[in-house]
Amino acid sequence: MFDCDDPAFLADPYPVFARLRESGPVHWHPGLGLPVAVSHAACSEVLRDRAAGRVWQDRTPVERFPAFNMLHRNSLLESEPPRHTRLRGLVAAAFGRGHTARLEPWVRAVAGRMVEGLTAAIAADGSADLLAHLAGPLPVEVIAELLGVPAADRPRLRPWSNAIVKMYEYGLPPEGAAAAERAAGEFAGYLRALAADRARAPADDLVSDLVSVRDGTDRLSGDELVGTAVLLLMAGHEATVNVIGNGVRALLLHRGQWDRLVASPALVPTAVEELIRFDAPLQLFERTATAQTTVAGYRLAPGEKIAALLGAAARDPAVFDRPDALDVGRSPNPHLGFGAGIHYCVGAPLARVEIAAALEALVTRLPGLRPAGEPERRGEFVIRGLRTLPVTA
C-alpha cells in the first residue's frame, strides 16, 4: 500500500497505482481506514452506485466547526436525492442562463493578458513562475467574475479557498483545521452580504441568478446559496489551478506533445481532456454506503466508506491505450476527472473554457516555453498540484 506523506510517492504515485491495479480492483488502505478502488471500472462503479452516496458527516467537535459544517451540510456535492435533485435543478437553472457563453470571450482575453505578463516577467528576470502569473490567478478571476465579486475583494478568495480545502486531506494538524474554520466563517459572511446586495440590486452574475432562481415556490435558502457559491470557488479554483499547473509541466516534459500543440492549436480541446486524465488534480473521492451494497466485489455495510482513486483509474490500461503516455490528440478519453453519475461536476463546461484559454494563450504567445528548474510540489495527496512552476522561453 502507499504512504500519503511519502515525498517519493507524491512525486510520482502512478507506478504504485499500477501495481495495485494488477493485484485487484479494490484494496483496503489501513492508513486511510477505508477501501480504495483502483481500476477504472471499479472507480466508475463507486461514483455511480446509488447505494454509495455523498453522506455528509460533520467535522467534530461540532462546536469548533460551525461554519465549515454549515457550508457542507448545504452543499450540492454533499447531498443525496431527493434534496440533491432539488438543489441541482435550481443550481443548473441558474447556470443555464448563459454564464459560460457570456464569460468565454472574457476568459480568453484575461488569459491572454496574463500570458503577456508572464512573458514580460521572463524577459525581465530570465524566468518566471507560471503558477503565480497564470495558473493561480486565472481561475480565481473567473469564479469571481462568475459570482460577481467586486475587483477590490477578489484577493481574499484564494486564501479562503486554500485554507478550506486543507480539511479534505488526511492527518491535518489542529492549526490547519482552525484556519479552515476561520476561512469558512469569513467567506460565508462575505457571501451573505453579497447576496443581500444582489437581492436589492440584481446584476448580470451568478449570485443574482442564485438569489432569484425559482422552481414554482421553491428557492435556495440563504445557507444553500452560500454553500453553492463556496463549492464553486473551491472546486473551480483548486481543480483548474492544478490542471493547468500539472498539465503544462507534463507538456514541457513531453516536448513532442508541446510542439504538436504549438503546430496545431486546434488540438486544444482534446489536450484539455488529456491533461485532466494524465495527472489528475483530484486523486481520491469518497462515497458512503447508504444501504448494504457490493462495489466491484467489495461488500459495504450502511455507513461504511469507500474511495475512488481517480489517479489510478486514469492510467488503467484496460481503458486507455498506452496510459502512461501523454497524447494531446487522445480520443475517446473517458476520464473520471469531473466525476460521474448524479454528482458530475456542474461547472465542468466553464472549467474546460478556462483550461483551453490558458493553453491556447501559452502555445500561441510563448511557443518556446520550457522549464527553468525544478518545480516545488504541494505536500498533499488528495489535491495534487504544484506550489511553483518556473519557466523560461
N, C-alpha and C positions, 0 to 999 in steps of 0.2 A: 504494500500500500504506500501512499505518498504522504510526505510531511508538508503541510501547507506553509510552514515557516522556513523551509529549506531554500536558501538562495539559489542553489543549483536547479532545484525543481522549478522554482518560479521563473528562472531564466528560460527554461525550455521544458515544459511539462509533457510535451507530446510523445516522446519515447516511452514514458511511464504509462500514459494512456493507451498506447498501442499494446503494451504487454498485458494490461488489464483486459482490453477487448479480446485478446487472443485466448484468455483463460475463462471468459464468461461475460454475459451481458450486464450482470448486476453483482456488486460486491459490497460486503459490509465494511465500513470505514470506522475503526474503533476510535480514532481521534475526533471525528465529526459526530460520532454516535448515531449514525444512520446509514442505510444502504445507499449506494450511488450507482445509477445506471450509466453505462459507458458506451454502449453501441447506439447507433443512430435509431434503430428500430425500438430499442428499449427506452431511450430518451423521448422519442416521439410518443410512445405509449404513456409514459409518465405525464407528459404535458397535455395529452388529450383525454386520458381516462377520467370520466366524470365521477368516479368514486375516489379519485385522488385530486383534491382541490386545494385552493388557497384559503386556508383557515387561519385567520389572524389570532395570535396569542400575545397578549400584552407583555411588553417588557416589564420585568419585575425588579425591585418592588415598585408597584404601580404608582405610588405616591411620589416617586422620584422622576417619573417619565410621563407626566400628564400630556404634554404637547406632542411628544413623539408618538405615543399610543393613540391620541386623537386623530392625528394625520392618517395613521394606518388603518384604524377602525373604519374610517370614512373613505378609504381609497378603493378605486375601481379594481386595482390589482389584487387587493386583499379580500375580495368578497366573492361569494358564490351565488348562483341563482336561488331565489328569484331576485334578490337585491342586485346582483351583478347585472342581470338582464335589464333591470330598470336604469341603473346608473350608466351602463354602456349606451343604452338607447339615447339618454339625454346628452351624454358627452359627445357621442357620434353626431347627433343632430347639430350641436354647436360647432363641431369641427367641420361638418358638412356644408357650412355657409361660405365655403370657398377660401379658407385661410391659407391652405397650402399653395393654391394657384396664385393668390394675392401676394404671397411672400416670395415666390420663386425668383422673379427678376431682382428683387431687393437683395435676396441672399446671394445671388451671383455677383451683384455689384459690391456687396460688403466683402465677400471672399476675394474678389479682385483687388480691392483696396488693401486688404490685409496682406496679400502676397506682395503687393508693391512695397508695403512697409517691411516685410521680410527681406525683400531684395535690397532695399536701402540699408538695412542693418548689416547684411552680408557685405555690401560694398564698403561700408564704413569700418567694420571690425574684422572682416575676413571670414566670419562665421556668425551664425545666429541660432537661437532656439526656436524650432518650428512649433513646439508646444506653446511657447509664450506669445508668438506672433500670429498663429493661425488656429491650431487645433484646440487650444484652450479658450480663447475669446470668441470664436465664431459661434459655437453652439449656445453660449450664454446670450450673445446678442440676438440670436434667432428666437430663442424661447422668450426673452424679454420683449422683443417686438411682437411676438405672437400674443403674449399676455397683455401687452400694453403698459409695461413698466417704464416709467419715465427714464430718460437717459441718465439723469443725475443719480438715480437709485440703482442702476444696473451693477455697479461694482460690488454691491452687497450680495448678489445672488450666488456667485460662485463659491465664496467661503461658506455660505449656508449649506449649499448642496454638498460640498466636500466634507463638511462636518457630519451631516446627517447620514450619508451613505456609509460612513465608517461603521455604523451599527450593524451592517449586513455581514461584516467579517466575523470570523470565529476568534474568540480569545481577546476581544477588545478590552484594554485596561480601563479602570474606572474613570480616569480623567477624560478619555475619549468618549465614553458614554455620556458624561456630564456635558461635554462640549456639544454633542449631538442634540441633547435635550434643550440646551440654550438656543441653538440654531433653529430647532423646530419651533420653539416658542416665539422667537423673533420673526421668523418667516411667516408663521401663521398670523401673528398680529399685523404684519405689514399687508398681507393679502386681504385680511378682513377690512382694513381701511381702504385698500384699492377697490374692493368690490362695492363698498358703500359709496365711494365716489362715482363708480360707473353706474350704480343704480340711480344716482341723481342726474348724471350726465353721461349717457352711453357714448361709446366711441367705436371705431372700426377695429375691435380687437376681441380676442377670445374670452377675456374676463367679462366683457359686456355681454357676449352671447351666452356665457355660462350663467350670468345673472338672470337673463331674460328667457332662457330656453324653457319650454313647457311641453308636457305630454298630457293634454287635457288640463286637469287642475294640478297635475304633479309638476314639481320643480325640484332642483337641487337645494338641499338645505345649506346653511352657511358653512357648516363643517364639511359637507360633501364638496362644495365649491373649493374650499381651501385645500382639502385632501387631493382633489383632482389637479389643481394648479401646481402643488408641490410635487406630485408624481410626475407631471410633465417636465418640470425642471430637472428633477433628479434622474429620471430615465433618459430624457432627451439630451441632457448635458453630459452625464457620465459616459453613456454608451457612445455618443458621437465623438467626444474628445478622444476616446480610446480607439475607435475605429480609424480615425484619421491618423493618430499618432502611431499605433501599431501597424497600420496599413502602409503609410509612407515609408516607415522603416523597412518593412518587408519588401516593398518595391525597390528601394535603393540597394538592398542586399541581393535582390534578384534582378540584376541590372538589365537583363534581356527583357523582362516584363515592363520595367520602367520605359525602356526605349521603344518597346512595342506600343505603349500607351501614348508616348510623345508622337510617334509616327501616325497613330490612328486614334485621335481623341474620341471618335465615335464609339470606342470600346469602353468609355467611362461607365455607362450603366451596368455592364456585366462586371467591370472591375469593382464597382461598389459592392456587389453581392459577394465577389470572391474575397475581398478584404474582410468583410464581416465573417465569412467562413474561416479564413486561413488562420487568423489569430484572434479568437473570439473575445470581445470586450467583457462579456459576462460569462464566466466559466461554469457557474453552478446555480441551479434554480430549484428551490424546494417545493414539494407538494405534501399535503397531509391527507391520509385516508379518512374519508367521511363515512365509509362503510367497509365491511370486510371485502377485500379485493385482492387480486393477484396481478402484479405488473411484471411482465417478462419472466414469469415463473416465480417471482418473489412474493410471498404471502404477507399481507399487511392487515393488522387489526385496526379498528377505528381509533384515530388519534395518533397512529404511528406515522412517521415521516419517511419520505424517500426523496432523493435529489436526482435531477438530470444533470449529468456532467457534460455541458454543451460543448466544451472544448474537445472532449473525446468524441462526441457524436460527429463533429465537424471534420474529423480526419478518418472516418470509418471507410475502409476500402470496399466494403460491401455496397456502398452508395456512391462514393466519389472515386473516379479513376485517378490514379497517382495522387492520393490525398495529401501527401507531403509536398507536392509541387504547387507553386503559385502560378495560376493561369488566369490572366485578366480577361480571357475570352471564354471562360468555362460556362457552358450551358448544356443542359439544365443545371441548376445549382440549388438543390432543395435543403439549404442550411436551415437551422433552427434558431438563428440569431435573434429573430423577432418573436420567438415563442411559437405556439401552435394552439389550435383549439380556441375556446372562448376567450382566452387571455392573450390572444395575438395582439401585438403592440398597436394601439390605436394611433400612435404618432409615427408609424413606420414610413408613410409617404413623405412626411416632412424630413425625417432623418435621411432618407435617400437623397432628397434635394440638397441638403447641407453637405453631405459627403461628396456628392457629384460636383457641387460647386467648388469645393476645396480642391478636388483632384484636377478638374478642368483648368482652374486658375494656375495651379502649380505646373502642369505639363505644358501649358501654352506660354506662360510667362517666365518659367525657370526650367527650361528643358535640360540644362546642365546640372541640376541639383544633385548633390552627392553627400554622403556622410562626412562629418567633421569631428570625428571622435566617438567614443562610446556613449550611448545614452544612459541616463540613470533610470532604473526601473522602480516603480512603486513596490512597496513591500507587501501588498495584499494579494490574496489568491482569488477571491470571488470576483472582484472587479479588477480585471487585468489591464494594466496600462503603464505608461512611462511618465516620469516626472520631467524629464528633459529629452530633447532630440536635437542635438547640434548638427547643423547642416551648413554647407557652403555651395558655391556654384562657380 
